[in-house]
């Protein structure tokens, strides 16, 4: 062994079992130990050890040289790199993380949330550098179930009065659809804003949703009246209402950062809103909220003008007005509470279930406690109504999480995958399906202009029902099948409606990731 190799060996130290070798001084030192009868065997053993160490060092140097040669050839144009990883035995292997929904930039994450293509991924405990956490599909499935009901409700053009919106107090089946969408959207926004709130994508999304709402209002007014009248143009609508909710939830995330603080924020807001409604009701002639005496009938006309609110102010309130927006924020915050619990907590499954059940019980208790202050009604989104809906949505979402996303669960079987696939497709394009089905059914019902419902395009389509099938049921089945097929097809091709738009660079997007369907 040369002097250079000896110096290298001394620098490595004698404790390294692979690189340590014996020098001549080492041999002399060993040979002086022991008595004269054992000196020769010790010297032979030392020489054999030194020979073995030199052979091992030579083998490592040879394999490193081979790996270097392969790397040099791989850098040439058109060169391949077979077996390069296997030969790098002296270096630790570091795998690059695959860019996915979980490792996407925050702007893409938040962009997906508002559109239904929520960047739902495993809790923070699974967010390890270099590994992509699996997508949480329970929120997609919950949205998909809600959208099946929503599309069916929109297509039932002959629904009885007890099914349609309640005139004032009370809750009818249709009253539950939009609040359910809001609660699940709150959970999705919790995933999106769990780390930070990117200002530019959020503002862009709010603006796009608002403009889309104006376009839908103009479309509906034109179909209903045959023209546009700015004097009676409704400023607020469902899409504008949803855009305002996205803005408020985003701003709330600047103040409320802990997952456990969201239930507290929700309860405080709900109680404050209930007492505000009760205080206003105390000044009404009957001592109760009525269509003729309620805060929406005062605030919304004062801000927008009576001619620019719901039904030109004839109904005395606006269910998508500024006052109702406070109640809707309670619903969205309750949904965000469940979303943050699933996304941000590091609780074991049993404790997660216990904390989730306790949170939902608290929401239900507050809903019951505030009912005497402001009775359940969707018209003003009272806390008794909103928290009741959010509690049911949270229970379904937690149950689906435990079944579909719980850590350590058994992989989904083929039957479960087939059943959940169309629901996931609906859930990831929830914005398109929810509002798109409204626009389409409004168009079919109002065309041709002035026609009654049986003579409208929707009525004619229902009349194509085969013998033995109710026409109303046939139209519902057609609508659900068509929107489910469209969503599944778009999901298969990775296309999702994103109001913020903007394509991620192709090199930074995996094949399985979504692409914007449109930027509106």
FENTAFEN-V368991 format. One record per run of one state. SS is the DSSP state (~ for helix, > for strand, _ for the rest). FROM is the first residue (numbers start at 1). TO is the last residue. If there is no record, write none. Layout:
BEGIN
ss=SS from=FROM to=TO
ss=SS from=FROM to=TO
END
This chain:
BEGIN
ss=_ from=1 to=2
ss=~ from=3 to=12
ss=_ from=13 to=23
ss=~ from=24 to=31
ss=_ from=32 to=38
ss=~ from=39 to=74
ss=_ from=75 to=83
ss=~ from=84 to=87
ss=_ from=88 to=100
ss=~ from=101 to=103
ss=_ from=104 to=105
ss=~ from=106 to=115
ss=_ from=116 to=120
ss=> from=121 to=121
ss=_ from=122 to=123
ss=~ from=124 to=126
ss=_ from=127 to=134
ss=> from=135 to=135
ss=_ from=136 to=137
ss=~ from=138 to=155
ss=_ from=156 to=169
ss=> from=170 to=170
ss=_ from=171 to=174
ss=~ from=175 to=192
ss=_ from=193 to=198
ss=~ from=199 to=225
ss=_ from=226 to=229
ss=~ from=230 to=232
ss=_ from=233 to=237
ss=~ from=238 to=255
ss=_ from=256 to=258
ss=~ from=259 to=282
ss=_ from=283 to=289
ss=> from=290 to=290
ss=_ from=291 to=292
ss=> from=293 to=293
ss=_ from=294 to=294
ss=~ from=295 to=304
ss=_ from=305 to=305
ss=~ from=306 to=308
ss=_ from=309 to=309
ss=~ from=310 to=313
ss=_ from=314 to=321
ss=~ from=322 to=344
ss=_ from=345 to=348
ss=~ from=349 to=370
ss=_ from=371 to=376
ss=> from=377 to=377
ss=_ from=378 to=382
ss=~ from=383 to=404
ss=_ from=405 to=413
ss=~ from=414 to=428
ss=_ from=429 to=429
ss=~ from=430 to=446
ss=_ from=447 to=452
ss=~ from=453 to=455
ss=_ from=456 to=456
ss=~ from=457 to=462
ss=_ from=463 to=470
ss=~ from=471 to=492
ss=_ from=493 to=494
ss=> from=495 to=496
ss=_ from=497 to=505
ss=~ from=506 to=508
ss=_ from=509 to=514
ss=> from=515 to=516
ss=_ from=517 to=520
END
